[in-house]
Structures are given as C-alpha cells and as structure tokens.
Amino acid sequence: MPVPSRGFELDLTDLEPVAHSVLPDLATGLRKSIATILTYDSVAGPGRFDPVYRVEGAYQAFADLIGDRLAVGCDRIDATARALREVIALYRRADGQG
C-alpha cells in the first residue's frame, strides 16, 4: 500500500540563497582574478637574467591555462546555480509550495 507523501526532504528555503547568491557571488569573485592572471608583464628591462628569460614563455602559457580554466570553472558555477534554481522551482511546483 502506498504511503501518503509528506513532501520532499529538501529544505528549499536553505537552498535558495545558495542558488541565488552564494554560487553567483562565488563566480563573480573568482572572475575578478581572471584579468589579473591573464595580464602578462614581461620581465624585459635593464639587465638580463637568462634563467628567467628562458622560462618566461612557459610562465605565460601556464598563466593563460590557469586563467582559461578559471573562466570555465566560473561558467560551470553559474550553470550549477541556474540548474539549482530550476530544481528548486520544480520541487516547489511538485510539492505544492508554489
């Protein structure tokens, strides 16, 4: 015999701030560092220290890789926040909460 539904076990009120502000704020905060990471300042100047010049290109490639991965991560955080908002709305409709 089926048991009457008592509603979903999730506390949608606790999830809403995560979907609407925690995750979006996290992505926004992380995005602020992307420009800094991708800004490349050459070591060219007076004097020359060959070991530094030899790794300069590798460092720039590394910084570009980190910046690109951070941008992708921020996009995924935003997508997770959007999906969570959709899940909350779905649960509210299915549970009769709005």
N, C-alpha and C positions, 0 to 999 in steps of 0.2 A: 504494500500500500504506500503510495507516495506521501512524503512528509510535506506539510504546507511550508512554503517558502517564508523565511524570516528576513529576506533581503540579503544583499551582498555583504560579505565580511569586510570589505574595504571601507575605510573611513574616508569618504570622498572629500570631506572638509579638510583633512590633513594633507591630501594630495593636491588640492587646488593651488596653494601657494608654491608648491614645487613646480607645477606646470606653468603658472602664470608669472612667477617672479624668480624663484631660486635658479631654475635652469636658464631662463633668458638672461638673468643678471650674470650668471657664470660665463655664458658665451660672450656677452658684451665685455666683461672684464678681461677675458682671455684675448679677445680680438684686439684690445688696446696694445698688447705687446707684439702683435704680428708686424706692425710697421717698424718697430724698433729692431726686431730680429732681422727683418729683411733689409734694413738700412745698412749699407756696407760702406765703411770708411777705410780707404786704402791706407796702408802703412807708409806710403811714399812720403818722403820728406827729407830733411837734411840727414846725412849719414846713411849708412846702409848696413843692415844686419842680415846677411844672406840666409841663415836658417829661417828667419821669419818670412822673407820673400818667397822661399821655396814652398811654404805651406799656406801662403795667402789664398791661392786659388781653391785649395781644399777646404779652407775655413769658410770661404764664401759659398761654396757648394753645400757645405754642412748647414750653414745658416739658412740658405734657401730651402733646403729639405725640411728643417725644423719649422720654418715659417709656413711652408705649404702644408705640412702635417697638422700644424696648429689650426690653420684655416679650415681644413677638412674636419678636424675634431669639433670645432665650433659649429660648423654646419650640421654635424651629427647631433650635437647637443640641442640645437634649435629644432631639428626634426623629431627628436625624442620628446621635447616639450610639446610640440604640435600633436604628436601621437597621444601623449598622455592627456591633453585637453580633450581630444576626441574620445578616448576611453572613458574619461570622467562623464562627458555628455551622454555617451551610450549607456553607461551604468545608471545614470540618473533617470534616463528615459525607461530603461528596462525595469528599474526598481520603483518606478513611480515617484521619484523625488524631484521631478521637474523636467 
